[in-house]
Amino acid sequence: MTALAPQSRFASEPDARPAVPVVHICPPRGWTHVALRDLWAYREVFYFLVWRDLKVRYKQTALGIIWVVLQPVVTMLIFAVFFGRVMRVPSDDLPYALFAYAGLLPWLFFSKVVTQSASSVVSSANLITKIYFPRLLIPAAVVAAGLVDWAIAFVAFVPLVLWYGVPLASTAVLVPMIALLTTALALGAGFWLSSLNVRYRDIGAMLPLAMQLWMFATPIIYPLSMVPPSWRRWLLLNPLTGITEGMRGALFAGALDWTALGISAGVTAAVLVSGVLSFRRLETTFADVV
């Protein structure tokens, strides 16, 4: 009779070791779950990201923060010479330098932060794959850092106004409202492009050309009054049209085109809401794709 091998007395006993819990960190879905409380809880991460962008931007530069003023001033001088003096483009009874600078203020801010936002998630791959924080903070930090540069560029606008002796209109107090509208548009575009650029890297290659075309579709070099009426209604669908004309109107004309601003506000709201929803839907795959 064959003897059976003795079995361990522990073989039939269940494993006494406690099971290790597995935690899945997933962002909430949908517009109603944007998790504003979560964004507020990670506000220190947001401050760090803004400070990082500002520090890296001017680290080891000889001129430092002067570059913030130099870019719009040099661009304004080039426009004033070629379009104001040589081509005699009308400027709504303003010195062309003031006309161009007022249009360049929102445009340079928007184009700069949108271009940087598009690559912000990809360039933050080391953070995304290691720790959790609301990914919306990454492109939002780029826009917040750009606001610092925009404020400095506004300060440089004061000597130009004094030089030409053109008084500011009382409606200049509405400039913060237009700045807020521009910021919301930049956030929406940044959310859209940064989320799409993770999956489709063609966005980064296509964006510089798109920005050049967008600039010519915005009344920066020319006034909106120069555009034929049949084309003007299509140009108003560009949200930067109302913003640019609103900036000049608030600073100098003393009157705003509320129809153009209303269209810009409506398009901006659509871009911002859809940008947040698109970002939240795609961010679950960021760590795998980036």
Secondary structure, 3 states (H helix, E strand, C coil): CCCCCCCCCCCCCCCCCCCCCCCCCCCCCCHHHCCHHHHHHCHHHHHHHHHHHHHHHHCCCCCCCHHHHHHHHHHHHHHHHHHHHHCCCCCCCCCHHHHHHHHHHHHHHHHHHHHHHHCHHHHCHHHHCCCCCCCCHHHHHHHHHHHHHHHHHHHHHHHHHHHHCCCCCHHHHHHHHHHHHHHHHHHHHHHHHHHHHHHCCHHHHHHHHHHHHHHHCCCCCCCHHHCCHHHHHHHCCCHHHHHHHHHHHHHHHCCCCHHHHHHHHHHHHHHHHHHHHHHHHHHHHHHHHC
